[in-house]
Amino acid sequence: MVHKRKKSRNPRFFEKKYIDCEEQAIRNSSLVISLFSIPYAYLKKRFPQANIIYSKINVINSFYDGVLEPNNIIEKKNKSKNILFIGGRHYIKGARLLISAFNILHKNDPQIHLDIIGIPQEAFKEKWEGVTAHGYLSRENHSERGKYYELLLNAKVYCNPSVRWGAYSSCVESLFFYTPCVINAYDEFVNQFGTDIAFGKYVNDEDVLSLCNVLKEILYGNNYEYMAKQSHEAVKYFTWDNYIDWIMGQLNASNAQCVLR
C-alpha cells in the first residue's frame, strides 16, 4: 500500500469512513510505503507492528516531450531575468509576498519579469507592471502545455515562499529543469533535501526585504551555472522508471503484494 496523506487536521464526517478503511488496509498490508517523511513518522507511531518504510525517492510528473539540452538551457536561464511562481489560489498569500518583493526589485531593474502560473489575474484585483498572471495552465492541453514549459525553460528562478508547503511537485519539476528555487524552509522539504541546499535559498519568514535579498543573490550572483546544475542533480533520479524499480525492489525484499488504490 502506498500512503501519501500529509495534511494534519481533524477529518470531516464524510472522510471518517474512508479513513477507517485506510487504517484497516494499513493493518492488513505486508508493506506500507509513505511518500513523505512526516506521515511516515505518524504512521510508525500509530501502527508500531506494521511494516512501514519511507520512500526517499519521489516522482516528477512531467508532461514535457522535448529533449533536454543542459548547456543550452543553463545558458538561456543565465541570461534571463524571469521569476516563476507556480501554485493555485490557496497559495495566494505567498504570491502576494513575492509580488511585494518583486515590485521593489522591479523599480531598480525594469527588465525583470514575474510569471505566475495557477492563479488568474482577477484573483488579485489589481495589476502590477512586469507581472503576468497566467491562471491555470493544463499540461494535458497541447497549447497550454507548450506555454507552461516555455515559462519554465525561460525562468531564472522558481519562487513560492508560501509557509508550511510550497507547491512541492511544481518545485521539484522546476529543479529537474535546471531552475534554482527560493522557498520557505517547510519541514517536509528540509527533511528530504537538508538544511543547506546548493540549488537555491530558503526563506524562513515572511519578510519582504529578506526575500528581495535572496532573489537578488540568484538573479545577479556569480555562481548561477553551479546552482542550475545542482538543481537538476538533486532530483534527477525522480523518474517513473527509477521509482517503479525501487518499489519492485521493496516488494521483492519483503515478499509483499502490491495493491493499487
C-alpha positions in Angstrom: 0.0 0.0 0.0 1.3 3.5 -0.9 0.4 6.2 1.6 0.6 9.9 0.8 -1.8 11.7 3.2 0.2 14.7 4.5 -2.1 17.2 6.0 -2.8 17.3 9.7 -6.3 18.3 10.7 -9.5 16.7 12.2 -11.3 14.7 9.5 -14.7 15.8 8.2 -17.6 13.4 8.8 -17.7 12.1 5.3 -13.9 11.3 5.4 -14.1 9.1 8.5 -15.4 6.1 6.7 -12.6 6.3 4.2 -10.0 6.7 7.0 -11.4 3.6 8.7 -10.9 1.7 5.5 -7.4 3.1 5.1 -6.4 2.2 8.6 -7.7 -1.3 8.2 -5.7 -1.6 4.9 -2.6 -0.5 6.7 -3.0 -3.1 9.4 -3.6 -5.8 6.8 -0.8 -4.8 4.5 2.5 -6.6 4.4 4.2 -3.4 3.3 3.2 0.3 3.6 5.2 2.9 1.7 4.9 6.5 2.8 5.8 9.1 0.2 6.6 11.8 2.8 8.6 11.8 6.0 6.1 13.5 8.3 3.3 11.0 7.6 5.9 8.2 7.9 6.7 9.3 11.5 3.0 9.4 12.3 2.3 6.0 10.8 5.2 4.4 12.6 3.9 5.7 15.9 0.2 4.8 15.3 0.9 1.4 13.7 4.1 0.1 15.5 3.5 -3.5 14.3 3.1 -2.6 10.6 6.0 -2.8 8.1 6.2 0.9 7.1 9.0 2.4 5.1 9.7 5.9 3.8 10.3 6.5 0.1 13.1 9.0 -0.2 12.6 8.9 -3.9 9.7 10.7 -5.5 8.3 11.1 -9.0 8.2 14.1 -11.2 5.0 14.0 -13.3 6.4 15.9 -16.2 4.5 16.3 -19.5 7.5 17.7 -21.4 8.1 15.7 -24.6 11.2 17.6 -25.8 14.9 16.9 -25.5 16.7 18.4 -22.6 20.0 20.1 -23.6 21.6 21.1 -20.3 24.2 23.6 -21.7 21.6 25.4 -23.8 19.1 25.5 -21.1 21.5 26.9 -18.5 22.9 29.4 -20.9 19.4 30.7 -21.7 18.4 30.8 -18.0 21.6 32.6 -17.0 20.7 35.4 -19.3 17.1 35.5 -18.2 15.6 37.8 -15.6 12.4 36.0 -15.2 11.0 34.8 -11.9 8.4 32.0 -11.9 5.7 31.3 -9.3 3.6 28.1 -9.6 0.7 27.5 -7.2 -3.1 27.5 -7.0 -5.3 30.1 -5.3 -4.6 28.6 -1.9 -1.0 29.9 -2.3 -2.1 33.5 -3.0 -0.7 34.8 0.3 2.7 33.5 -0.8 2.2 35.0 -4.3 1.4 38.4 -2.8 4.6 38.3 -0.7 6.6 37.5 -3.8 4.9 40.4 -5.7 5.7 42.8 -2.9 9.4 41.8 -3.2 9.3 41.8 -7.0 7.9 45.4 -7.0 11.0 46.6 -5.1 13.3 44.8 -7.4 11.5 46.0 -10.5 12.0 49.6 -9.5 15.7 49.2 -9.8 15.6 46.8 -12.7 12.6 47.2 -15.1 13.9 44.2 -17.2 13.0 41.6 -14.6 9.6 39.8 -15.0 7.4 37.7 -12.8 5.2 35.0 -14.3 2.5 33.4 -12.1 1.0 30.0 -13.1 -2.1 28.7 -11.3 -3.7 32.0 -10.1 -5.7 34.1 -12.5 -5.3 37.9 -12.7 -8.8 38.6 -11.4 -7.9 36.8 -8.1 -5.5 39.7 -7.3 -8.0 42.5 -8.1 -5.1 44.7 -9.1 -2.3 44.8 -11.7 1.5 45.4 -11.4 4.0 46.3 -14.1 6.1 43.4 -15.0 3.8 40.8 -13.5 1.8 38.3 -15.7 -0.8 36.0 -14.0 -1.5 33.2 -16.5 -4.1 31.4 -14.4 -4.2 27.6 -14.6 -2.3 26.0 -17.4 -3.3 22.4 -18.2 -0.3 20.3 -19.2 -2.8 17.9 -20.9 -3.8 20.6 -23.3 -1.3 21.0 -26.1 -1.1 24.8 -26.3 -1.3 25.3 -22.6 1.4 22.7 -22.0 3.6 24.5 -24.5 3.1 27.8 -22.6 3.8 26.1 -19.3 7.2 24.7 -20.4 8.1 27.8 -22.2 7.8 29.7 -19.0 9.6 27.1 -17.0 12.5 26.9 -19.5 12.9 30.6 -19.6 12.7 31.2 -15.8 15.9 32.0 -14.0 14.5 31.2 -10.6 11.4 29.4 -9.2 9.9 31.1 -6.1 7.0 30.1 -4.0 7.6 31.5 -0.5 4.4 30.1 1.0 4.7 28.8 4.5 4.2 25.2 5.6 4.0 23.8 2.0 5.5 25.4 -1.2 3.9 23.5 -4.1 6.3 20.6 -3.7 5.6 18.9 -7.1 6.0 22.1 -9.1 9.2 22.9 -7.2 10.9 19.6 -7.9 9.8 19.7 -11.5 11.4 23.2 -11.8 14.6 21.8 -10.2 14.6 19.0 -12.8 14.6 21.7 -15.5 17.7 23.3 -14.0 15.9 26.1 -12.2 17.2 27.1 -8.8 14.4 27.6 -6.2 13.6 30.1 -3.4 11.1 28.6 -1.0 10.1 28.6 2.7 12.0 26.1 4.7 9.0 23.9 5.4 9.6 20.6 7.3 8.9 18.1 4.5 11.3 19.8 2.0 14.0 20.2 4.6 13.7 16.6 5.7 14.3 15.4 2.2 16.9 17.9 0.9 18.6 19.1 4.1 19.0 22.5 5.8 21.7 23.7 3.4 20.8 23.4 -0.3 23.2 24.1 -3.2 20.3 24.6 -5.7 18.7 27.6 -4.2 17.9 29.5 -1.0 15.5 29.1 1.9 13.4 32.0 3.3 12.4 31.4 6.9 10.0 34.2 7.4 7.5 36.4 5.6 9.8 39.4 5.4 9.7 41.2 2.1 13.2 42.7 2.3 14.7 39.3 3.2 13.0 37.8 0.1 14.3 40.6 -2.0 17.9 40.0 -0.9 17.6 36.2 -1.5 16.2 36.8 -5.0 19.0 39.3 -5.9 21.6 36.7 -4.9 20.3 34.3 -7.6 19.3 36.9 -10.2 22.7 38.7 -10.1 25.1 36.2 -8.4 28.2 34.8 -10.0 27.6 31.1 -9.3 24.3 30.6 -11.2 25.6 27.9 -13.5 26.6 25.8 -10.5 23.2 26.3 -8.8 21.4 25.3 -12.0 23.4 22.1 -12.4 22.8 21.3 -8.7 19.1 21.8 -9.2 18.9 19.0 -11.7 21.3 16.8 -9.8 19.1 17.0 -6.7 16.1 15.4 -8.4 17.5 13.6 -11.5 16.5 10.2 -10.1 12.9 11.2 -9.6 11.7 9.4 -12.7 8.9 6.8 -13.1 11.4 4.2 -14.1 13.6 4.7 -11.0 10.5 4.8 -8.8 9.0 1.6 -10.1 12.4 -0.1 -9.9 12.6 1.0 -6.2 9.0 -0.1 -5.5 9.6 -3.5 -7.1 12.8 -4.0 -5.1 11.0 -3.3 -1.8 8.2 -5.6 -2.7 10.6 -8.4 -3.7 12.6 -7.9 -0.5 9.5 -8.2 1.7 7.6 -10.7 -0.4 4.8 -8.3 -0.3 1.9 -7.9 -2.7 1.2 -4.6 -4.4 -2.2 -3.2 -4.0 -3.1 -0.2 -6.2 -5.6 2.1 -4.5 
